[in-house]
């Protein structure tokens, strides 16, 4: 016995509806995996350098020009044997806090303090990278520390002539960032700090 045409059509439509509902229920039970956040690409900012001699006695060095970096030299913070200088990088929302120490037989203590600060402030002391720089002719001996992007201060440096001065600096961002998003920024700022160190000049005795 054959079914009328309209009954056969009803059965087909019903089968299609049931298949659609089954597929919908199955898809709702699948686990949803959210995609990770994306970050804008940050390219190095081209710049030229200018010399500053705000610290005394007459030490000078080069920092990025005013459109890239600005300097705050608040003399009210100075002490008898220490001066402070802040180098601000507004585009990166970061500040390099520098202190300049006059040596009076305290070189070993200051070097020890500097190294202790580096490893105490790093969240991964085992991955700290220490890059040394020496210029015997200019009497410049420095170490630039890379503490990793997750540390509160990812870059620190210490530079001295072993006789008259020791200068150290710590880089801080206004806000913490993800390592994969600020890695290009840290690389760029590391180059600026290296240039600062290599450009240091101090009058002969």
RAJO-V465356 format. One record per pair of residues at least 4 apart in sequence whose ideal C-beta (glycine too) atoms are under 7 Angstrom apart, sorted by the first residue. I is the first residue (numbers start at 1). J is the second residue. If there is no record, write none. Layout:
BEGIN
i=[I:I]
j=[J:J]
END
This chain:
BEGIN
i=[3:3:5:6:7:8:9:10:11:12:13:14:15:16:17:18:19:20:21:22:23:24:25:39:39:39:42:42:44:44:45:45:45:47:47:47:48:49:49:49:49:49:50:50:50:51:51:52:52:52:52:53:53:54:54:54:55:55:55:55:58:58:59:59:59:59:60:61:61:61:62:62:62:63:63:63:63:64:64:64:66:68:68:69:69:69:70:70:71:71:72:72:73:74:77:78:78:78:81:81:81:82:82:82:83:84:85:85:86:86:87:87:87:88:89:89:92:92:93:93:93:94:94:94:94:95:96:96:96:97:97:97:98:98:99:100:100:101:101:101:102:103:103:103:103:103:106:107:107:107:107:108:109:110:110:111:111:112:113:114:114:114:115:116:117:118:118:118:118:118:119:119:121:121:121:121:122:122:122:122:123:123:124:127:128:128:128:129:130:130:131:131:132:133:133:133:134:135:139:140:140:140:140:141:141:142:142:142:142:143:143:144:144:144:144:144:145:145:145:146:146:146:147:147:147:147:148:149:149:149:149:149:150:152:153:153:153:154:154:155:155:155:155:155:156:156:157:157:157:157:158:158:159:159:159:160:160:161:161:165:171:173:177:177:178:179:182:183:184:185:186:187:188:189:190:191:192:193:194:195]
j=[7:8:9:10:11:12:13:14:15:16:17:18:19:20:21:22:23:24:25:26:27:28:29:178:180:181:184:185:184:188:68:91:188:64:65:68:65:62:63:64:65:195:62:63:65:60:62:60:61:63:71:58:60:71:73:85:59:83:85:100:202:203:100:165:200:202:201:196:199:200:195:196:199:69:71:87:196:68:69:192:70:89:91:87:88:89:88:90:85:87:86:88:85:84:84:82:83:84:101:102:104:99:100:101:100:99:98:100:95:97:95:96:98:95:94:189:185:189:173:174:175:171:172:173:189:172:169:171:193:169:170:172:167:169:168:165:167:110:165:166:165:107:163:164:165:166:110:111:160:162:166:112:113:114:166:115:158:116:117:118:158:168:119:120:121:122:128:145:147:156:125:128:147:151:152:153:128:147:148:151:150:151:148:148:145:146:147:146:143:145:143:144:143:142:197:198:141:140:161:159:161:197:200:160:162:157:158:159:197:157:158:157:190:193:194:197:155:156:157:154:155:190:151:153:154:156:154:154:179:182:183:186:179:172:170:171:172:171:186:171:186:189:190:193:169:170:168:169:193:197:166:168:167:197:200:165:166:165:202:202:189:177:181:182:182:183:186:187:188:189:190:191:192:193:194:195:196:197:198:199]
END
